[in-house]
Each structure stands twice: as C-alpha cells, then as structure tokens.
C-alpha cells in the first residue's frame, strides 16, 4: 500500500501535500491558452499528490507520527501539520479522487462548452491545497485556518457561471459557512484554549478534567453546529444552494472534499479533543445522536420530493453526512470505524451519482427525474454505474456502503442506542425510495425520445466507471482502510 522511498523525510511530505497544488495553480493559469497542457498539469499534479500521500502510509504503519511546525504564533500555539491515521485517509481520498474528477471535468467542461475553464482548474487546485491542509492539520488552529481557506477557494467555483442566480446562491454558501465558523466554531476553539492551554490533537482527548458536564455539552454543540460543512440541520441550506455549480464541482467539492472536511473535522474533534472515554462518562453526546438521526430522516424525506436530480442528490448528501456524525456521537470504536469508513464509501458512491447526473445533462440535456424514462437504454454504462452507486448509498452488498453501515449498526447496538439503529435502517429504506425508482424508470420503460446510444464524452464515462468500480472494490477489500483507521486507537 505504501510507496517507499518517494520522500526522504515524511515531515517534508506533509508540506509537499499543501504546496504541490498551490504551486500548480499559477502554472495552470499561465497555460490557459493551451488547454491540453493546462489539463496535463492538472492531472500530473494530482498523480504526484496522490503518490506523496501514499508514501506517508509506510511511516504511519511503522508507528511514526511525523510533524512539521511552520510558525509559532504564541507560546504553545503553532501552525503545525502532523501525520495521523484519519487525516491520511482523508488526504488519500481527496488526492485520488482529484485525478478522477479532473478526467471527468475535461470531458464535461469541453462537452458542455463551459466558459472560464482555466479559472475553474485554478481554483480547483487551490481548493485541493486547502483540503490537504485540513486533512494534515496538527491542531485546531491549523484546522480552522485551512477550513476557512477551503470556503474562500470554493466560492468562485460555486459562482462559476456568474449569473444572478449563481451569485445569490453563492452568498448563501459563503454566508452560512462563514457565519457558523465565526459565531460557533471560533468560540469553541477559544474556549478550548482557555480551558486546556492547548489546541493540539491528542489520543484520548485534551478536555478530561477541564470542564463539567454542562460546559462540555455547550462546547460539543458549538463544535457540531460550528462545523457547518457537516450540514447538520438547521445549518444545511448552503449545500443545496451550491448545486448551482458545474457538476465536477458538485461531484468532488460538494460530495467529497467540502462536506467531508466537515464530518472529518467533527470526527477528529470527538476523538482527539473530547476523547471517547470522556463522552461516555459524561453522557453529553446523546443529543447529537438524535440531531444526526433527525437530519438523516428529514433530508431523506425532502429528497423524495425533489424532481431535479442534483437537488435530490444534494439532500441525500445531507442525510448521508449525518451517518458520520452519528458514528462520532456514538463515541465507541465501532462508531468511529463506521464513520471513518463511510467517509470513503459515501465519497465513491456520491461522486459517481453526480458524475452520472452531469453525463445525463451534457448528453441528453435532462436534469429532472421525471424526464429520465428509458435513458438506461440510451446510456447503459452511465445508468449501470448509477445503479451500483445507489446500492452503496443504500448500504447493501456487494458495495462498500454495506460495511460502513454495518459497523455503525454495531456501534449503536454496543451502546444500547436502539433508536439510532432503527433510524439507520429507516434511512436506508428511504434511500431505496429516492434512488431505485430512477434506475427502474431508466431501464424498464421506453425512452421518451427516439435517440439511440448516446453516452457522455469518453473521459467522463471512464471516470464514472472507475468510481463505480471503487464501490465494489471497497466491499471486497476493506482491509487496508480498516487497518489505517484502527491505528487511531479507538479499540
């Protein structure tokens, strides 16, 4: 799994992860008049970034936790990157899917004749740099800085079309994410600093013995709602608003990178700031289980009512993100393991679904579910991938979503939260309701027009096929990811 010898010093690799896409962005801008070279730079940078992350697996498995301090802001308060299992998993996921999304984007952006393509690729690279910073942050301060940079670098992608509607939705996106960050998350970080004198991520947490139950409960609420990218209701409206962006943006940044930065941060705060033992001793986490469960069910019910395919998928994402929040809130090994694995399983499945939605729009110019009867006969590869990804979202074998949901159910059973288990099962049933009818209508009804086979541009079809296959591979070979997650020490 690891690439030995790629980097002499693992600490340097931490810095390379942030700098590679950051330095690629101006080069991409300079090559704007030469699109083939521009996109070659994007793909090459993505490949190098993934190899750089892969090279860090070896040191981690060897028990190393390399760190790199960039600057000391105050005594004991630094801008620091540190290698840790959950962060490396996120870095691998984001860098690997950047390559596939770039392949998809080449076919999509050219096939759809999108304007300002160079600007799109530039901000894509900047956003990936911010994601790597979030993934490899060694303390809460570093996490907060790169979390905010991710918001600012993705705003131009959300408003890419520059229409009045895109600008309006961009304001919702920016306003909600910045509002939750500065009113809740920043306050939580300041309180943590005052209580503990540190913002470092530590195994077992840093808050034990530093505050009583009520204050800890308030602090958990500030983190849960302050990390707005996790899209817990009622702070979720930014995500459907962001669907105005081009499909490649919706696919990676709003099905993988941005939303996963949110749930990743919640999982990391629970494990390394609060600590599982503290949450179990004080029982301050129960309310969060039910907030996550409520978000799952309400979002799934709303998804059932959406005729626009991207809107349906957006509400599905809101519900699926709460699986990871629930895993963190269960505060046991199975919950954390299920939540961490669901970051990957949902990413592969949802990026496939968004790829398919974009392929349908570019090829058949259809965006509404009610328009999609018979399209499986015209786009069999696309809709076959859609079916595989849907099965993974539902949580059935032989797809990766089956494992993550199984571990979450085990976490609920172990803690005695049987209502949470019921919510997980009900949410899966609702997923069947808003996804499988699309597949049935696509394959078992005649097409609404007389067109023959009309698959999307080749690169786009290759990309969605690869991610759909990823859903199957994750079911067959979950071992390497489980090995990585178990290094968090939650069992």
N, C-alpha and C positions, 0 to 999 in steps of 0.2 A: 504493500500500500504506500510506503514511503519512497521518496526519491532521494537516496543517499548521495551526498557529495554535491548537491546542487548549490548549497550555500555553506561556506566555511564556518560562519558564525550564525547560529539561529537568531541571535538578537538583531543582527543586521537584516535578516529576512523579515522581521517584524516591520522594520522601516521601509524595506523594499515594497511590501504589500501596499502601503499607502502611497509611496512615491511613483510606482510604475504607472498606474492610470492617471495620476496627477500630471506627470511629465508627458504622457501620451496626448493629453487634451490639446495643448498648443500645437503639437505636431499635426494632429488631425485637422485643426483649424487652418494651418498653412497649406494643407493638401486639399482644401475644399474644391479647387478646380480640377482635381484629378481623383474622381470618386473611387476608382479601382484601388489606387494607392491608399487613399483615406481609409477605406474599409479593410484593406490588408493590414494597416497599422492597428486598427481596432481588434481584429482577430488575433494578430500576433501578440498584442499586449495582453489580451485575455488568456491566451495559451501560456505565456510566461507567468502571469499572475497565478494561474491555477497550479503550475509546476512549483512555484515558490511556496504556495500554501501546502502542497503535497509534501514538500521537503521538510516541513515542520512536524509531520506526523512521527517520524523516527525519533527525534529528540523527546517528544512528548511520551511516546511509548517507553523510552528509556528512563523515564522519571524526571526529566528536566522540566523546569519552568522558567525559561529564559525571559528576561525583561530588558527594556530599554527606556531609560529616563531621558526625555528630550529637554525638559526645563523644570526647575524648581520654582514654583510661583510664590509659595510661602513655606516656612519650615514645616516639613512633613506633608506638604501638598504639592504634588508634581504632575506634570503632563507625562504620562508613562504608558507604555504598551507592554503587555505581558501575555505569554502563551498559556492557554488554559483550554481544557477539552471542548467545552461548549462553544467557546469563541472560535476555535479552529474549525469545528464543524460548520459554523456559520460562514466563515471565510472561504472554506472549500466550496460550499453550496453556492454562494454568490458569485465567486470567480468562475466556477464551472458552468453555471447557467448563463453567465455573461457571454461566454463563447457561443452557446447555442442560440441565445436571443439575438446576438449580432448576425448570425447566419440567417435567422428568421427575418430580421429587420432589413437586411439587404434585399431580399425578395419582396417583402411587404412595402417598404418605402419606395422602391423603384416601380413595383407593380401598381401601386396606388398613386404614383406620381406626386408624392408628398413634396412640399416646398421646404426650404431651410433644412435640408438633410444634414449639412455639415454642423450646424448648430445643435441638432439632435444628437449626433455622435459625440460632440464635445461635452455636452452636459451629461450624457450617459457615462462617459469616462470619469468626470468629476464626481458624479453620484456614487459610482463604484468605489472610488477612493474613500469617500465618506463612510460607506458601508464597511470597508476593511478597517477603518478607524474604530467604528462601533464594535466590530467583532473582536478586535485585539486590544481594546481598552483595558488598562490595568487598574483603573479606579473610577469612581463615579464622576469625577471632574472631567476626565478624558472622554468617558462615555457621553456626558452631556454635551460637550463641545462638538463631537462628531455627529451626534444625534441631531443637533440643530443644523450643522452644515448639510446634512442629508436633506433636511426640509428645504433649505435655500437652493441647493443644487437641483432638486427635482421640480421646484416650482416652474422654471422655464420649460420643462418637459410637459408638465400638466397643461400649461397655457400655450403649447406649441403652435396651435392653429391661429392664435391671436385674434379670434373672433370675439365679439362682445360676450357670448355665452361662455367661451373658454376663459375669458378674463374674470367673469363673475364667479365661475366655479373655482378658479384659481384663488380668488380672495377667500372663499370658504375654506379651501385647503390650507392656505397659509394662516388664516386667522385662527382656525380651530387647533392646528398643531402648535403654533406659537403660543396661543392662549393657554392651553393645557400645560405646556412646558414651563412657562414663566410664572404662572399662578399656582401650580401644584408641584411639578417635578423639582423646580429650583428650590422651592420652600422645603421640600422633603430632603434634598441634598444638604441644605444649610442646617436643618435640624439634626441630621445625622452627624454632620461635622461637629456641631456643638455638643451633642450627647457623647460622642465617642472619641473625638480628636483625630479621627482618621476617615478617609474615604476609600481606603483600599478594599479590594475584594479578597476575602479570606475564607478558607474552608471552615465551615461551621458558623460563619457569620461574625459580625462585629458588634451587634446590639445586645447580646446577652448581658444581663445585669446593669444595663444602662438606662432602662426606662420601664415603667409599669404597663399593665395591660391596656389601659385607655389610650395612653400616648402612643404605644406601639400600634394600636388599631388605627389611630388617626394617621400615623406615618405610613402604614400599609395602604390606606385609602389614597393618600397623596401620591404615592408611587403608582398605584394601579390606574388611577384616572389621569395622573400627570403624564404618564407614558401614553400619550394619545394615539400613537401609531398602532397600539394594540386594538384600537377601535371598540373598546368596551362601550356599550350603551350607557348613557346617552351621548357620549363623545365619539360618534361614529360617522356623522354626516359627511365628513371630509372625504371618506373613501368612495362612496357613490359619486360624489362631485368630481373626483379625479378621473372618472371613467371617460371624461371628455378628451383625454389624451389619446394619441395614436396607440394602437393595440400593442406594439412592442413595449411601450411604457407601462401600460396596464399589466402586461404579462410579467415582466421581471420586477419592476419597481413597486407595483401595487398588488402583485400576487406573491412576490418573493422578498425583494430587498427592503422596501419601506415598511410594510406591515410586519415582516419577520424581524426587522430591527426592533419593533415594539414588543412583540411577545418574547423575543430573545432577551431584551432588557428586563422584562418582568421576571422571567425565569432566573436570570443571573442575580437580580436583586434578592429574590426569595432565597436562593441557595447560598449566596456569598455575603449578603448584608444582614438579612434576618437570621438565616440558618434554619434548617428543618426542625431541629430539636426545640428551638425557642417557639416556633409557631405551634408545635404540638403541645408544649407545656402551657402556653397562654390561651390557646384555642381562639386566637384573634382572626383566623383565616377562614372560618366557616362562612361568613357573609360573602366572601369573594367567590366561593364555590357556587353560591346561588346567583350572584350577579353574572358570573360567566355562563351558568346554565340558562338564565333568563335571556341573555344575549343570543345564545345558540338558538333557542326556540323561536324568539321573536324574529330574528334575522331570517331564519328558515321559512317562517310563515310569510314574511314580506317577499322573499324570493319566489314563492309560489305564485304571487300576484303580478310579477314583472314579465311583460311581454318582450321588452328589449333584452337581448341575450347578455350583453355586457352588464346591464343593471342587475340581472338575475345572478350572474356570477359574482358581482360585487357584494351583494347581500349574502351569498353563500360564503364568501371570504370572511365577512364579519362573523358569521356563525362559527366557521372552522377555526378562526383565530382563538376563539374562546375555549376550544379544546385544550390549547396550550396553556392558557391562563388557568383553566381548571386543574390541569396537571400540576402546575406550580402551587396552586392553592391547596391541593390535597396534601402537600408537604410530606410526601414519603417517596421512597426510591422508585416504586412503580410509576407514580405520577410524574416525577421528573423525567424518568426514562421515556415514558409515553409522550410527554410534552416535547422533549428534545427530538425524538424520532418523528413526531408529527410535523415539526418544522420542515423536515426533508420530504416526508410523504406528501404533505399538502402542497409544498412548493412544486414538486414534479407534476402532481395532478392538476393543480390550478393553472400553472403556466401552460400546460397542454390545452386546457379548455379555452384559455384566452387566445392561444395560437390558433385554435380551430375557429373561434369566433372571428378573428381577423381574416383568416383564409376564406371563410364564407363571405365576408363583406367585400373583400377585394375581388373575388372570383364571380360571385353571384349577385353582389350588391344587395344582400339581405341582412338585416340587422334585428328583425323581430322574430320571435319564436314561432308566431302564427304564420310566418311566411316560409317556414322551412320544411314543409311536407315534401317528401321524396328526394331531398337533397343527398341522402345517402347513396342513391343510385347515380348521382352525378359526381359526388365527391366521396367515394368509398374509403379512401385512405384517411382523409380528414375525419370523417364521421366514425371510422373504426377506432382512431386514436381518441376521439371524444368519448366513445363508449368505455374504453379502458380507463381513462382518467375519471370518468363518472363512477365506475366501480370502486376506484381507490378513494374517492371522496366519500362514498357511502360506507366504505370500510370492510369490503368483502375480499376474500382470496380470489385469485392469486395476485393481489396487488399490495403495495407497501402500506396503504392505509389500514389494512387489516391488523397489522402488527401494532401500530401506534394506538389504535382504538382498543385493542385487546389489553395492552399494558395500562391504559387509562382506566379501563373497567376493573382490572386487578387492583389498581390504586384505590378506587372507590370502595371495592369490597373489603380491602385490608383495613381501611379507616372506618368502615361502618357507615359510609355515606351512600346508602342505597338509593336515595332520591337522585343523587348525582348519577349513579349508574343508569337509572331509569331515563334521566334526561339525555344521556349519551345515546341510549338505544332509540329514543323518540326522535332525536335529531337525525340519526342515520335513516330512519324511516321517512322523515320529511325530505331528506336528500334524495331519496328514491323518487319522491313526488315531483321535485322540481328539475330533475335531470333525466331520468329514464324516459318520460314521455317524449322528450326531444329526439332521443335515439329511435324510439318506436315510430314516430312520425317520419323520421328521416328514411328508414329502411322499409317500412311496411305499407307505405302509401305511395301512389304515383306522384311524380314531380309536378309542380304547379306550372312549369313551362316545358317546352319541348326540347330543351337542350340535352346534349349527350354528356359524356365525361368532361368535366371542367375542373380539374384540380388546380390548386393555387400554384404560384411560381415554385419551381423545383426546390430552391433553398428553403423556402418556408415549409414545404412538405417534409423535407429531410429533418428540419428542426423539430416539428411536432411529432414526427415518428420517433425520434431519439428520446424525447421526454416521455412519450407514452411507453416506450420500451423500458425506460428508467423506472416507471411504476411497477412493472413486472419484475425487473431485476432486484428491486428493493425488497420484494416479498421473498425471492429465492435466496438472496444473500444479504440479510440484515446484519450479519455478524460483525463486520468491520465497524459499522456505525455504533452498534451496541457496545463493542469493546471501547471505543472512544468515549462514549457517554458514561460508562461505568468508572472511568478514571476521575470523574467528578467526586467520587467518594460518597455517594448518597445511599449506598447499601452497607 
